């Protein structure tokens, strides 16, 4: 049986909802939907570029805890509340993944858990 490693961020929602920030089984890592928070405060309210930059910092940190790097990311899923601002989210994604080029999706959603969040991102990584 393959070992499972759950990685928590300490967010209160993890125990309320019953999830982990990241899960690694074997060489596969899944990072849960991540929003732009720092020290309990929303980063870049109403600024999708700044939010996406912060999200990728959080994701990179959790990948490291799981024994991976951004280079191991094979898929990103970006949920945005205003698709007309896709270029701002795309710019932040490009800055991180321009050489890696994972498969990706950008999907407009009605809202996220807080109205000031404009972006939420999930990633899948495979450590080779």
PyMOL commands that set and color helices and strands:
alter all, ss='L'
color gray80, all
select helices_A, chain A and resi 12-18+48-65+70-72+83-97
alter helices_A, ss='H'
color red, helices_A
select strands_A, chain A and resi 4-7+22-25+28-34+37-38+41-42+73-80+103-108+119-126
alter strands_A, ss='S'
color yellow, strands_A
deselect
rebuild
show_as cartoon
